[in-house]
Amino acid sequence: MALTVYLLYKLGTWLDNRLGTEPWFMLLGVFLAVATVFRQLIEEFWE
């Protein structure tokens, strides 16, 4: 789960550096990662 957050953070940072849009893609990546991990936790809890 932490790997998901880290990878999307790094992808967002890379896109920001490439496109000059700091910090928007990094924030989007972290938000998507946290939402994905939260969804996975809920699915595991309700099984």
mmCIF file as Biopython writes it, N, C-alpha, C and O atoms, coordinates in Angstrom:
data_model
#
loop_
_atom_site.group_PDB
_atom_site.id
_atom_site.type_symbol
_atom_site.label_atom_id
_atom_site.label_alt_id
_atom_site.label_comp_id
_atom_site.label_asym_id
_atom_site.label_entity_id
_atom_site.label_seq_id
_atom_site.pdbx_PDB_ins_code
_atom_site.Cartn_x
_atom_site.Cartn_y
_atom_site.Cartn_z
_atom_site.occupancy
_atom_site.B_iso_or_equiv
_atom_site.auth_seq_id
_atom_site.auth_asym_id
_atom_site.pdbx_PDB_model_num
ATOM 1   N N  . MET A ? 1  ? 0.817   -1.191  0.000   1.0 0.0 1  A 1 
ATOM 2   C CA . MET A ? 1  ? 0.000   0.000   0.000   1.0 0.0 1  A 1 
ATOM 3   C C  . MET A ? 1  ? 0.864   1.260   0.000   1.0 0.0 1  A 1 
ATOM 4   O O  . MET A ? 1  ? 0.577   2.224   -0.710  1.0 0.0 1  A 1 
ATOM 5   N N  . ALA A ? 2  ? 1.906   1.239   0.790   1.0 0.0 2  A 1 
ATOM 6   C CA . ALA A ? 2  ? 2.799   2.401   0.811   1.0 0.0 2  A 1 
ATOM 7   C C  . ALA A ? 2  ? 3.492   2.560   -0.535  1.0 0.0 2  A 1 
ATOM 8   O O  . ALA A ? 2  ? 3.803   3.675   -0.955  1.0 0.0 2  A 1 
ATOM 9   N N  . LEU A ? 3  ? 3.730   1.444   -1.204  1.0 0.0 3  A 1 
ATOM 10  C CA . LEU A ? 3  ? 4.366   1.499   -2.521  1.0 0.0 3  A 1 
ATOM 11  C C  . LEU A ? 3  ? 3.482   2.240   -3.516  1.0 0.0 3  A 1 
ATOM 12  O O  . LEU A ? 3  ? 3.986   2.988   -4.354  1.0 0.0 3  A 1 
ATOM 13  N N  . THR A ? 4  ? 2.185   2.042   -3.433  1.0 0.0 4  A 1 
ATOM 14  C CA . THR A ? 4  ? 1.249   2.744   -4.312  1.0 0.0 4  A 1 
ATOM 15  C C  . THR A ? 4  ? 1.357   4.255   -4.114  1.0 0.0 4  A 1 
ATOM 16  O O  . THR A ? 4  ? 1.433   5.010   -5.083  1.0 0.0 4  A 1 
ATOM 17  N N  . VAL A ? 5  ? 1.363   4.683   -2.873  1.0 0.0 5  A 1 
ATOM 18  C CA . VAL A ? 5  ? 1.472   6.117   -2.575  1.0 0.0 5  A 1 
ATOM 19  C C  . VAL A ? 5  ? 2.800   6.659   -3.089  1.0 0.0 5  A 1 
ATOM 20  O O  . VAL A ? 5  ? 2.842   7.721   -3.710  1.0 0.0 5  A 1 
ATOM 21  N N  . TYR A ? 6  ? 3.878   5.935   -2.834  1.0 0.0 6  A 1 
ATOM 22  C CA . TYR A ? 6  ? 5.203   6.388   -3.262  1.0 0.0 6  A 1 
ATOM 23  C C  . TYR A ? 6  ? 5.299   6.490   -4.784  1.0 0.0 6  A 1 
ATOM 24  O O  . TYR A ? 6  ? 5.793   7.488   -5.308  1.0 0.0 6  A 1 
ATOM 25  N N  . LEU A ? 7  ? 4.830   5.468   -5.492  1.0 0.0 7  A 1 
ATOM 26  C CA . LEU A ? 7  ? 4.936   5.475   -6.956  1.0 0.0 7  A 1 
ATOM 27  C C  . LEU A ? 7  ? 4.118   6.597   -7.586  1.0 0.0 7  A 1 
ATOM 28  O O  . LEU A ? 7  ? 4.593   7.264   -8.505  1.0 0.0 7  A 1 
ATOM 29  N N  . LEU A ? 8  ? 2.907   6.811   -7.110  1.0 0.0 8  A 1 
ATOM 30  C CA . LEU A ? 8  ? 2.099   7.892   -7.671  1.0 0.0 8  A 1 
ATOM 31  C C  . LEU A ? 8  ? 2.640   9.266   -7.281  1.0 0.0 8  A 1 
ATOM 32  O O  . LEU A ? 8  ? 2.501   10.224  -8.041  1.0 0.0 8  A 1 
ATOM 33  N N  . TYR A ? 9  ? 3.251   9.368   -6.113  1.0 0.0 9  A 1 
ATOM 34  C CA . TYR A ? 9  ? 3.918   10.613  -5.726  1.0 0.0 9  A 1 
ATOM 35  C C  . TYR A ? 9  ? 5.076   10.908  -6.677  1.0 0.0 9  A 1 
ATOM 36  O O  . TYR A ? 9  ? 5.216   12.028  -7.168  1.0 0.0 9  A 1 
ATOM 37  N N  . LYS A ? 10 ? 5.908   9.887   -6.933  1.0 0.0 10 A 1 
ATOM 38  C CA . LYS A ? 10 ? 7.055   10.075  -7.825  1.0 0.0 10 A 1 
ATOM 39  C C  . LYS A ? 10 ? 6.601   10.381  -9.249  1.0 0.0 10 A 1 
ATOM 40  O O  . LYS A ? 10 ? 7.198   11.227  -9.916  1.0 0.0 10 A 1 
ATOM 41  N N  . LEU A ? 11 ? 5.562   9.711   -9.720  1.0 0.0 11 A 1 
ATOM 42  C CA . LEU A ? 11 ? 5.038   9.984   -11.058 1.0 0.0 11 A 1 
ATOM 43  C C  . LEU A ? 11 ? 4.534   11.421  -11.150 1.0 0.0 11 A 1 
ATOM 44  O O  . LEU A ? 11 ? 4.811   12.117  -12.127 1.0 0.0 11 A 1 
ATOM 45  N N  . GLY A ? 12 ? 3.805   11.861  -10.145 1.0 0.0 12 A 1 
ATOM 46  C CA . GLY A ? 12 ? 3.307   13.233  -10.127 1.0 0.0 12 A 1 
ATOM 47  C C  . GLY A ? 12 ? 4.425   14.254  -10.086 1.0 0.0 12 A 1 
ATOM 48  O O  . GLY A ? 12 ? 4.357   15.279  -10.764 1.0 0.0 12 A 1 
ATOM 49  N N  . THR A ? 13 ? 5.453   13.985  -9.298  1.0 0.0 13 A 1 
ATOM 50  C CA . THR A ? 13 ? 6.602   14.884  -9.219  1.0 0.0 13 A 1 
ATOM 51  C C  . THR A ? 13 ? 7.325   14.947  -10.557 1.0 0.0 13 A 1 
ATOM 52  O O  . THR A ? 13 ? 7.724   16.024  -11.000 1.0 0.0 13 A 1 
ATOM 53  N N  . TRP A ? 14 ? 7.492   13.798  -11.199 1.0 0.0 14 A 1 
ATOM 54  C CA . TRP A ? 14 ? 8.153   13.757  -12.507 1.0 0.0 14 A 1 
ATOM 55  C C  . TRP A ? 14 ? 7.357   14.564  -13.538 1.0 0.0 14 A 1 
ATOM 56  O O  . TRP A ? 14 ? 7.929   15.341  -14.302 1.0 0.0 14 A 1 
ATOM 57  N N  . LEU A ? 15 ? 6.037   14.373  -13.555 1.0 0.0 15 A 1 
ATOM 58  C CA . LEU A ? 15 ? 5.208   15.129  -14.494 1.0 0.0 15 A 1 
ATOM 59  C C  . LEU A ? 15 ? 5.281   16.630  -14.207 1.0 0.0 15 A 1 
ATOM 60  O O  . LEU A ? 15 ? 5.360   17.438  -15.133 1.0 0.0 15 A 1 
ATOM 61  N N  . ASP A ? 16 ? 5.253   16.997  -12.939 1.0 0.0 16 A 1 
ATOM 62  C CA . ASP A ? 16 ? 5.361   18.416  -12.580 1.0 0.0 16 A 1 
ATOM 63  C C  . ASP A ? 16 ? 6.679   19.013  -13.066 1.0 0.0 16 A 1 
ATOM 64  O O  . ASP A ? 16 ? 6.697   20.112  -13.622 1.0 0.0 16 A 1 
ATOM 65  N N  . ASN A ? 17 ? 7.765   18.303  -12.862 1.0 0.0 17 A 1 
ATOM 66  C CA . ASN A ? 17 ? 9.067   18.803  -13.306 1.0 0.0 17 A 1 
ATOM 67  C C  . ASN A ? 17 ? 9.129   18.900  -14.825 1.0 0.0 17 A 1 
ATOM 68  O O  . ASN A ? 17 ? 9.710   19.839  -15.369 1.0 0.0 17 A 1 
ATOM 69  N N  . ARG A ? 18 ? 8.542   17.945  -15.494 1.0 0.0 18 A 1 
ATOM 70  C CA . ARG A ? 18 ? 8.573   17.912  -16.958 1.0 0.0 18 A 1 
ATOM 71  C C  . ARG A ? 18 ? 7.701   19.013  -17.568 1.0 0.0 18 A 1 
ATOM 72  O O  . ARG A ? 18 ? 8.072   19.631  -18.565 1.0 0.0 18 A 1 
ATOM 73  N N  . LEU A ? 19 ? 6.538   19.248  -16.955 1.0 0.0 19 A 1 
ATOM 74  C CA . LEU A ? 19 ? 5.578   20.195  -17.522 1.0 0.0 19 A 1 
ATOM 75  C C  . LEU A ? 19 ? 5.595   21.565  -16.838 1.0 0.0 19 A 1 
ATOM 76  O O  . LEU A ? 19 ? 4.948   22.500  -17.311 1.0 0.0 19 A 1 
ATOM 77  N N  . GLY A ? 20 ? 6.325   21.687  -15.740 1.0 0.0 20 A 1 
ATOM 78  C CA . GLY A ? 20 ? 6.384   22.954  -15.017 1.0 0.0 20 A 1 
ATOM 79  C C  . GLY A ? 20 ? 5.087   23.317  -14.323 1.0 0.0 20 A 1 
ATOM 80  O O  . GLY A ? 20 ? 4.703   24.486  -14.295 1.0 0.0 20 A 1 
ATOM 81  N N  . THR A ? 21 ? 4.412   22.334  -13.766 1.0 0.0 21 A 1 
ATOM 82  C CA . THR A ? 21 ? 3.105   22.564  -13.144 1.0 0.0 21 A 1 
ATOM 83  C C  . THR A ? 21 ? 3.111   22.300  -11.638 1.0 0.0 21 A 1 
ATOM 84  O O  . THR A ? 21 ? 2.078   21.953  -11.066 1.0 0.0 21 A 1 
ATOM 85  N N  . GLU A ? 22 ? 4.263   22.462  -10.998 1.0 0.0 22 A 1 
ATOM 86  C CA . GLU A ? 22 ? 4.342   22.143  -9.570  1.0 0.0 22 A 1 
ATOM 87  C C  . GLU A ? 22 ? 3.285   22.879  -8.778  1.0 0.0 22 A 1 
ATOM 88  O O  . GLU A ? 22 ? 3.056   24.054  -9.065  1.0 0.0 22 A 1 
ATOM 89  N N  . PRO A ? 23 ? 2.642   22.296  -7.832  1.0 0.0 23 A 1 
ATOM 90  C CA . PRO A ? 23 ? 2.673   20.940  -7.309  1.0 0.0 23 A 1 
ATOM 91  C C  . PRO A ? 23 ? 1.464   20.113  -7.739  1.0 0.0 23 A 1 
ATOM 92  O O  . PRO A ? 23 ? 1.143   19.126  -7.077  1.0 0.0 23 A 1 
ATOM 93  N N  . TRP A ? 24 ? 0.793   20.477  -8.810  1.0 0.0 24 A 1 
ATOM 94  C CA . TRP A ? 24 ? -0.523  19.924  -9.117  1.0 0.0 24 A 1 
ATOM 95  C C  . TRP A ? 24 ? -0.540  18.434  -9.413  1.0 0.0 24 A 1 
ATOM 96  O O  . TRP A ? 24 ? -1.391  17.728  -8.873  1.0 0.0 24 A 1 
ATOM 97  N N  . PHE A ? 25 ? 0.353   17.925  -10.240 1.0 0.0 25 A 1 
ATOM 98  C CA . PHE A ? 25 ? 0.333   16.494  -10.542 1.0 0.0 25 A 1 
ATOM 99  C C  . PHE A ? 25 ? 0.778   15.665  -9.342  1.0 0.0 25 A 1 
ATOM 100 O O  . PHE A ? 25 ? 0.293   14.551  -9.149  1.0 0.0 25 A 1 
ATOM 101 N N  . MET A ? 26 ? 1.700   16.198  -8.531  1.0 0.0 26 A 1 
ATOM 102 C CA . MET A ? 26 ? 2.109   15.496  -7.325  1.0 0.0 26 A 1 
ATOM 103 C C  . MET A ? 26 ? 0.927   15.380  -6.363  1.0 0.0 26 A 1 
ATOM 104 O O  . MET A ? 26 ? 0.687   14.316  -5.794  1.0 0.0 26 A 1 
ATOM 105 N N  . LEU A ? 27 ? 0.193   16.477  -6.186  1.0 0.0 27 A 1 
ATOM 106 C CA . LEU A ? 27 ? -0.980  16.436  -5.308  1.0 0.0 27 A 1 
ATOM 107 C C  . LEU A ? 27 ? -2.044  15.483  -5.843  1.0 0.0 27 A 1 
ATOM 108 O O  . LEU A ? 27 ? -2.656  14.737  -5.078  1.0 0.0 27 A 1 
ATOM 109 N N  . LEU A ? 28 ? -2.263  15.509  -7.145  1.0 0.0 28 A 1 
ATOM 110 C CA . LEU A ? 28 ? -3.223  14.593  -7.753  1.0 0.0 28 A 1 
ATOM 111 C C  . LEU A ? 28 ? -2.794  13.146  -7.555  1.0 0.0 28 A 1 
ATOM 112 O O  . LEU A ? 28 ? -3.618  12.292  -7.228  1.0 0.0 28 A 1 
ATOM 113 N N  . GLY A ? 29 ? -1.511  12.866  -7.751  1.0 0.0 29 A 1 
ATOM 114 C CA . GLY A ? 29 ? -0.994  11.509  -7.561  1.0 0.0 29 A 1 
ATOM 115 C C  . GLY A ? 29 ? -1.168  11.023  -6.142  1.0 0.0 29 A 1 
ATOM 116 O O  . GLY A ? 29 ? -1.587  9.887   -5.921  1.0 0.0 29 A 1 
ATOM 117 N N  . VAL A ? 30 ? -0.851  11.866  -5.179  1.0 0.0 30 A 1 
ATOM 118 C CA . VAL A ? 30 ? -0.994  11.478  -3.771  1.0 0.0 30 A 1 
ATOM 119 C C  . VAL A ? 30 ? -2.467  11.276  -3.427  1.0 0.0 30 A 1 
ATOM 120 O O  . VAL A ? 30 ? -2.815  10.320  -2.733  1.0 0.0 30 A 1 
ATOM 121 N N  . PHE A ? 31 ? -3.329  12.161  -3.904  1.0 0.0 31 A 1 
ATOM 122 C CA . PHE A ? 31 ? -4.761  12.015  -3.642  1.0 0.0 31 A 1 
ATOM 123 C C  . PHE A ? 31 ? -5.298  10.705  -4.217  1.0 0.0 31 A 1 
ATOM 124 O O  . PHE A ? 31 ? -6.030  9.983   -3.539  1.0 0.0 31 A 1 
ATOM 125 N N  . LEU A ? 32 ? -4.939  10.399  -5.458  1.0 0.0 32 A 1 
ATOM 126 C CA . LEU A ? 32 ? -5.389  9.150   -6.076  1.0 0.0 32 A 1 
ATOM 127 C C  . LEU A ? 32 ? -4.844  7.931   -5.339  1.0 0.0 32 A 1 
ATOM 128 O O  . LEU A ? 32 ? -5.551  6.937   -5.170  1.0 0.0 32 A 1 
ATOM 129 N N  . ALA A ? 33 ? -3.606  8.007   -4.907  1.0 0.0 33 A 1 
ATOM 130 C CA . ALA A ? 33 ? -3.006  6.890   -4.183  1.0 0.0 33 A 1 
ATOM 131 C C  . ALA A ? 33 ? -3.707  6.655   -2.853  1.0 0.0 33 A 1 
ATOM 132 O O  . ALA A ? 33 ? -4.016  5.515   -2.507  1.0 0.0 33 A 1 
ATOM 133 N N  . VAL A ? 34 ? -3.957  7.716   -2.112  1.0 0.0 34 A 1 
ATOM 134 C CA . VAL A ? 34 ? -4.627  7.579   -0.814  1.0 0.0 34 A 1 
ATOM 135 C C  . VAL A ? 34 ? -6.047  7.056   -1.011  1.0 0.0 34 A 1 
ATOM 136 O O  . VAL A ? 34 ? -6.501  6.208   -0.243  1.0 0.0 34 A 1 
ATOM 137 N N  . ALA A ? 35 ? -6.748  7.546   -2.020  1.0 0.0 35 A 1 
ATOM 138 C CA . ALA A ? 35 ? -8.105  7.066   -2.299  1.0 0.0 35 A 1 
ATOM 139 C C  . ALA A ? 35 ? -8.086  5.584   -2.675  1.0 0.0 35 A 1 
ATOM 140 O O  . ALA A ? 35 ? -8.960  4.828   -2.253  1.0 0.0 35 A 1 
ATOM 141 N N  . THR A ? 36 ? -7.103  5.170   -3.459  1.0 0.0 36 A 1 
ATOM 142 C CA . THR A ? 36 ? -6.994  3.768   -3.863  1.0 0.0 36 A 1 
ATOM 143 C C  . THR A ? 36 ? -6.706  2.875   -2.664  1.0 0.0 36 A 1 
ATOM 144 O O  . THR A ? 36 ? -7.326  1.822   -2.511  1.0 0.0 36 A 1 
ATOM 145 N N  . VAL A ? 37 ? -5.780  3.283   -1.822  1.0 0.0 37 A 1 
ATOM 146 C CA . VAL A ? 37 ? -5.444  2.504   -0.630  1.0 0.0 37 A 1 
ATOM 147 C C  . VAL A ? 37 ? -6.638  2.443   0.315   1.0 0.0 37 A 1 
ATOM 148 O O  . VAL A ? 37 ? -6.922  1.386   0.879   1.0 0.0 37 A 1 
ATOM 149 N N  . PHE A ? 38 ? -7.333  3.548   0.495   1.0 0.0 38 A 1 
ATOM 150 C CA . PHE A ? 38 ? -8.516  3.577   1.354   1.0 0.0 38 A 1 
ATOM 151 C C  . PHE A ? 38 ? -9.585  2.619   0.828   1.0 0.0 38 A 1 
ATOM 152 O O  . PHE A ? 38 ? -10.218 1.900   1.601   1.0 0.0 38 A 1 
ATOM 153 N N  . ARG A ? 39 ? -9.779  2.615   -0.482  1.0 0.0 39 A 1 
ATOM 154 C CA . ARG A ? 39 ? -10.757 1.709   -1.094  1.0 0.0 39 A 1 
ATOM 155 C C  . ARG A ? 39 ? -10.364 0.250   -0.871  1.0 0.0 39 A 1 
ATOM 156 O O  . ARG A ? 39 ? -11.216 -0.584  -0.563  1.0 0.0 39 A 1 
ATOM 157 N N  . GLN A ? 40 ? -9.077  -0.059  -1.025  1.0 0.0 40 A 1 
ATOM 158 C CA . GLN A ? 40 ? -8.605  -1.421  -0.798  1.0 0.0 40 A 1 
ATOM 159 C C  . GLN A ? 40 ? -8.832  -1.844  0.650   1.0 0.0 40 A 1 
ATOM 160 O O  . GLN A ? 40 ? -9.246  -2.974  0.911   1.0 0.0 40 A 1 
ATOM 161 N N  . LEU A ? 41 ? -8.564  -0.949  1.581   1.0 0.0 41 A 1 
ATOM 162 C CA . LEU A ? 41 ? -8.776  -1.267  2.992   1.0 0.0 41 A 1 
ATOM 163 C C  . LEU A ? 41 ? -10.247 -1.529  3.292   1.0 0.0 41 A 1 
ATOM 164 O O  . LEU A ? 41 ? -10.572 -2.457  4.034   1.0 0.0 41 A 1 
ATOM 165 N N  . ILE A ? 42 ? -11.129 -0.728  2.728   1.0 0.0 42 A 1 
ATOM 166 C CA . ILE A ? 42 ? -12.562 -0.928  2.942   1.0 0.0 42 A 1 
ATOM 167 C C  . ILE A ? 42 ? -13.011 -2.260  2.354   1.0 0.0 42 A 1 
ATOM 168 O O  . ILE A ? 42 ? -13.773 -2.990  2.989   1.0 0.0 42 A 1 
ATOM 169 N N  . GLU A ? 43 ? -12.548 -2.584  1.151   1.0 0.0 43 A 1 
ATOM 170 C CA . GLU A ? 43 ? -12.924 -3.859  0.534   1.0 0.0 43 A 1 
ATOM 171 C C  . GLU A ? 43 ? -12.443 -5.038  1.366   1.0 0.0 43 A 1 
ATOM 172 O O  . GLU A ? 43 ? -13.173 -6.016  1.522   1.0 0.0 43 A 1 
ATOM 173 N N  . GLU A ? 44 ? -11.220 -4.964  1.908   1.0 0.0 44 A 1 
ATOM 174 C CA . GLU A ? 44 ? -10.711 -6.042  2.750   1.0 0.0 44 A 1 
ATOM 175 C C  . GLU A ? 44 ? -11.498 -6.139  4.049   1.0 0.0 44 A 1 
ATOM 176 O O  . GLU A ? 44 ? -11.747 -7.241  4.537   1.0 0.0 44 A 1 
ATOM 177 N N  . PHE A ? 45 ? -11.887 -5.021  4.607   1.0 0.0 45 A 1 
ATOM 178 C CA . PHE A ? 45 ? -12.621 -5.012  5.865   1.0 0.0 45 A 1 
ATOM 179 C C  . PHE A ? 45 ? -13.994 -5.655  5.711   1.0 0.0 45 A 1 
ATOM 180 O O  . PHE A ? 45 ? -14.442 -6.367  6.609   1.0 0.0 45 A 1 
ATOM 181 N N  . TRP A ? 46 ? -14.667 -5.415  4.591   1.0 0.0 46 A 1 
ATOM 182 C CA . TRP A ? 46 ? -16.028 -5.901  4.413   1.0 0.0 46 A 1 
ATOM 183 C C  . TRP A ? 46 ? -16.118 -7.314  3.871   1.0 0.0 46 A 1 
ATOM 184 O O  . TRP A ? 46 ? -17.221 -7.829  3.690   1.0 0.0 46 A 1 
ATOM 185 N N  . GLU A ? 47 ? -14.993 -7.955  3.607   1.0 0.0 47 A 1 
ATOM 186 C CA . GLU A ? 47 ? -15.038 -9.346  3.111   1.0 0.0 47 A 1 
ATOM 187 C C  . GLU A ? 47 ? -15.327 -10.312 4.221   1.0 0.0 47 A 1 
ATOM 188 O O  . GLU A ? 47 ? -15.401 -11.518 3.986   1.0 0.0 47 A 1 
#
